[in-house]
Amino acid sequence: MPGRRAAIAGLAAAPFALRARPARTQPAGTQPAWAPTRPVQCIIGFAPGGGADLIARAVIEAAQPLVPQPLVVVNRPGAGGTIAAQQVAAMAGDGHVLLMGGGSESTSIPAFRTLPYDARNGFRAVIRLMRQQMFILARADGPHRTMRDAIAAARTQAQAVSHGSSGVGSIYHAVFVVLEKRAGVELLHVPFTGGAPGLQAVAAGQVDLMVASPEEFRGLTDGGVLRVLACCSASRAAGYPAVPTLRELGFDMALENMKGWLAPAGTPEAATAYWHDRFRAAMARPSWQAFVERAGEQDGYLDGPGFQAAMDAVLDAVAGAVTA
């Protein structure tokens, strides 16, 4: 399947510690208020080669020349990113630890169950790097040619329409939980171990609907196997201008996946400002811009407070739907 993993698969084989080079972000003769004094752990809650891992490695590659210490990639996969989040939340906030966050561990899983960390207050958001638009898909030759068709079928009988997800509490599951509340329907949830198995189930006619991002489904839609029914963002996607948003269809919701750096809650302002500025500069470098273009993703820059507000908004929407 073409997409992010195929286009930049070489990043998955990148060394775990990238060589430090002299920092070049400060004007001559000035020094930052804070700077790392030892290698920095960049912790990722997913396995090497996955989406979060590839994003982290790409921006680290772009940022490393701007930082005087090695940026060390540490993969701590498991439980939808919550194992890594728990670890980082318990670590000292001294500026030498960062978490690739903003996904399910931050915006959806905390709405479904109690976790050993506080998703809202256990971290300091540093910078959002990318926003990942999500879409609802169905089999191209199946009965649901539009989103309205699928909702109309769901209203005839509870659980008459099924949907897959990448696991209970995942952001892909959360989209349908919110949609059920907004549309007043009850769908049949069929969880899978990841997005790819869910898409294959839709392609095989075993499940009616699935949420996914373009890099995951583009091969199946280009091949005429799947049809894109709706965009989950607040506005239509540039790559799919004919696809209506759920809000346009009358369902008051807008959810996106996102990725960026978080630090432990006690991290001082000077350290978070340092990392914001370095990674913001890295986002202007050709290697990162080429990565975003090849991946077909959205440059989703937000500063720390903006990133935290965006995560809180998604978590509020999901929690409200779960508890309603």
N, C-alpha and C positions, 0 to 999 in steps of 0.2 A: 504494500500500500504506500503510494508516494506521500510525502509530507515531511514533517519536521525531523523524524528519526532518520529517515533515509537521506535527507538532504544534508544533515550535519552529524551523521553517525560517527564521524571521526572524533568529535568532542567526547564521546563516551569513553574513548580510550586515552583521554588526556591524563597526564600524571596527576596524582592526588595532591601534590604540592607544586605550585608553579613558582618558578624562580623569581625572587624579588629583584627589582630594579630600582634605581633612584627615583624618588618622588619628584614630580615636575609640576605640581598644581599650584605651589605657592610662588608669588612674585619674588624676584631676587632680593635677598636680604631680609625676608620675613620668615617667621616660623608659625605653624599652626598652634592653636591653644592646646591641642592634644594630638598625639600621634602614637601608633602602636609601638611597643618596645620588644615584642616577641611575635612568633608566628600566630596568625589569627585563624581560629576554627570557623569554617563556613559549613554549617551543618544542614544536611538535606534529609528530609524524612521519607525519601523514596530511593529505590535501587538505582545504581548506575545505568544510564541509557534511557531512563524515563524522562518525561517532559520536564519536571521540576529540576532534575539533575542537569539536563542539557541547558536549560535557561541559566542555572547557576554557573555552570562551567563557562558559558559564553561570556557572561558579564564579568566573571573573575578574570578571564583571559584579557578582556579589554581594560580592566581596572588595575591589574597587577603592575604595569609600568608606573602607575601613579602612587604606589604604596611602597614604603621602605622595608616591609617585612613580608614573608611569604603568606599568601592566602591559601589555606590548606582545606581542600574539599574532604568532608567527613560524611559518609552516607550512613544514616541510621534508619533503615526502612522498617515499615510495619505499622499496622493499625491506622491506615489512612493518614499518616504523618503525625499521629498523636504521640508516638514514642519519642520522636525527636523533639517535639514541642515540649513534652514533659521534661526531658533532659535539659533543654535550654532554659526553661522557666526556673529551674532549680540552680542554675549556675550563677557564678558571681558576675555582676554587671560591671565589668572593668574595661569594656570596649574591645575585648579580644575574642568575643563569641558573637556570631551572627547566625540566624535561622532563616532559611528560605521558606517563607510562609505566605499566608493570604488565601490558601485553598481550603480544602475540607476541614483541616485541623483547626482553622480559625473561624470559618464562616458557616459550617453546617453541622459537623459532628457534635459540637458543644450544645446544639439545640436538641439533640436526640438522647444524650445521656450525660451523666455527671463525669467529669474528667478530673484528673489530679493536678490540673493547672487552670488558671483563670484566663480564658481566651481574650477577655477585654482588658484586663489590668495586669496580666502577668508578663507583658512585653512592652517594649517601646518600639513603635513603628519607625523605621528609618527612611525607607524610600520604596515606592511601588515602581516596578520595572515594566510590567506587561499586564495587559488586560486580555483575557481570552474569551471571546464571544462563544456562546453556546447556542445550539440549534436543536429543534425537535425534528426527528426523521421517521419515515415510515417506508415500507417496501414500495418500490415504484409501481408495481402492478397489483398492489394490495387494495383493499376496500377504502382506505382512508387517503383520498387524493388531496384533501386540504385539512387544516387544523379544525375548521368548523365541522367537517365530516366526522372526524374522530371524536370531538366533544358531543356531537349529536348522537353518535352511536353509544357513547358512555352514558348518556342520559336515559337510554332505553332500559338499562338494567345495571345494577351495581356490579362492578368488576367485569363488565362485558368487554372492555378494552384493557389490554395489558401493556405494561411498560417495563423495560429493563433498566438497570442501573449498574454502576460500578461498585455497589455495596451499600448496605444500610447506613444512612447518615452521610453518605458522600454528597458532594454538590450536585451530581447528576440525579441522585434520588431526591434531593431537596427541591429541585425544580418542579418535579411532579407533585410533591407534597403541597407546595404553594399553589400550583395550578389546580389541584383538586379543590382547595378551599375557595379560590377565586371563581372557579367554574361551577361549583356545587355538584361535583361528580365524585364517584369512588372508582378508582382504577385498580387493577390487579398488579401488584409489584412483584417483579421477578428479578432478584439480585444476582449479579454475576461477580466474578473475581476481578473484573476490570472492564474498561470501556470496550475494548476490542471484542471480547466474547459476546457482549450485549449486542453490538452491531451485527455480528455474524448471525445471532439468533433472529434479529429482525430481517436480515437478508434471506434467511432460511424460512421465514414465515412462522417462526415459533413464538415470536413476541410482536406486538403491534407497533410500539413506539420506543424510541430511545433518544436520549440527549447525548450530544457529542460536539466536539470542536472540529473545525475544518480540517486540520492536519490528520485527524483520525478517520474522517469519513470521505474525504475528497476522492479517493480512488473508487469507492463504491458509488458515489453520485455521478462521477464522470463516466463510469461504466454503465450507468443506467439501472443499477440494482436498487439504489435507495433514492427517495425523494425528500427534499427539504421542505418541511411544512411551516415552520415558524422560527423566528429569531427571538432569543430570550433577552436581548439587550433593550435599552430604552429607545434606541433608534435603529433603523435598518443598517445592515452591514454593507460596506462598500463592495465587497466581493459577491454579495447576493442581493442586489438592489430590488429584485422582484419579490423577495420573501418578506411577508409582513411580520411585524413584531407582535408578540402576545398582547401588548398594550393596545395596539391598533385593532386587534380582534376583539377587544372588549374585556380583557383580563388584566386588571390593574397590578402588574408585576414586571419587574426588570431585574434579572440576576446575571452576573458575570463571574467567571472564575478569574483569579488574579494571582500574581506572583511578585514578591518583593522581599526585602530584608527586614527582619525584626531582630531586636536585641533584648536581653533580659531587662526586666522592669527597672532595676537599679542602675542601669547604664547612665553615666553623666551626660548632660547636654553637649558638652564639648566633644565627647566621643561620637555621639550620634550625628552631630553636625559634620564632623570629619568624614564619617562614612557616607553621609548623604552627598557631600560635595564630591568625594572621589567617585562614587558610582554614578552620580549625575554627569560628571565629566566623561566617564566611561561610556555612557549611553550616546555620546556624540562621536565616538570613535568609529572608524569604518568597519571594524570587525563586528561590533555589536549591531550596527545598522544593517550589515549584510546578513547577520543571523536572523534578525527580525523579518527581513524581506524573504529570505529562504523559507522561514518557518510559516510565513503567511499569517503572522500574529499582529496584534495591535500594540504599538508603543504606548504604554499606559502610565507615563510618569505622573506620580503624585508625590508631594513631600510627606514627611512623617505624619503630621496631623491629618492631612487629606487621606492618606492611606488608611489610617486607623478609622476615620469616619466612614470610608467606603466599606471596610470589613464589618464595622458595627451595623451598617445599614442592611447588608445581606443577612447577617446573623439575626437581626431583629425581624426581618421578613420571614425567615425560616422558622425561628422560634415561635412567632405569632401563629404561623400555620400549624405547627406541631401541637401547640397547646390549645388551639381554638376548639 
